[in-house]
Amino acid sequence: DAGVIQSPRHEVTEMGQEVTLRCKPISGHNSLFWYRQTMMRGLELLIYFNNNVPIDDSGMPEDRFSAKMPNASFSTLKIQPSEPRDSAVYFCASNLGGVGSNQPQHFGDGTRLSIL
Amino acid sequence: GENVEQHPSTLSVQEGDSAVIKCTYSDSASNYFPWYKQELGKRPQLIIDIRSNVGEKKDQRIAVTLNKTAKHFSLHITETQPEDSAVYFCAASAGGYQKVTFGTGTKLQVIP
C-alpha cells in the first residue's frame, strides 16, 4: 500500500500567485480530507469529500480557497491569490468512510507551503 | 459543533515513567476517539483508537480509557522511552459522515 500521496512536498511562492496542492488517496478509500496545520491554530479541517462529493466545506477560510475531487483517486486544493498568512503545512487524509463508519484516517506526508 | 479540549499542552517525564494525556469532548453523540502521534516534521499517525461501546483498550505500553458519562478520555503511556517524544493529538468523531475534531495537541518530552 503506497499510502496517501501528496505533491509537492514543499512549495515556496510569492504573494498573489496561484498555488495548487495535490492528493492521491489510498486506493479503495472513499473519503478524503484536507487539513491545515499551523502553530497558532493547530490542525484544522478545511473540507472533506465522500464518494467525490464535498460534504462539509465550512472550514475553508475564504473564497480564495477551493477544492475539487474529479475522481476517486485525485483531489486538489487551490489557493488563488495566495497570501503570506496561508503559509502552513497542508495535509491530506483518507479513509473508508461514510455514514456511521468509524475508520481511522490515514495522513499523507503533507505539503509545506511558504508564501513570501 | 464538537469541541475537544486537551491537557496538558506540554509534558516532560523521565524515561521509564508513565505519561497521561487527558481530553474532554462536548458532543454526547461522539462515538469514535482516535489518538494520533506526530513526530517533528512528520505526518500524524494513528496509534490507538477506541469506540464508545468500550471503556478501555490496551496495546502494549499504550492504553486509552473512555468515560462517556463525564465525556472525557485519556491516553496512558507506560515505561516511556525517548522515541515516545512527539506531539500527541486526541480526536472525537460523531455521527453522520464522522467528521473528526482534533484536540490542540500535547508535546511529550521523554528525558533519558
Interface residues (C-beta under 8 A of the other chain):
Chain A: S31 F33 G42 L43 L45 Y48 N50 I55 D56 F91 G97 G98 V99 G100 S101 N102 Q103 P104 Q105 H106 F107 G108 D109 G110
Chain B: N31 Y32 P34 Y36 K42 R43 P44 Q45 L46 D49 R51 F89 S93 G95 G96 Y97 Q98 K99 V100 T101 F102 T104 G105
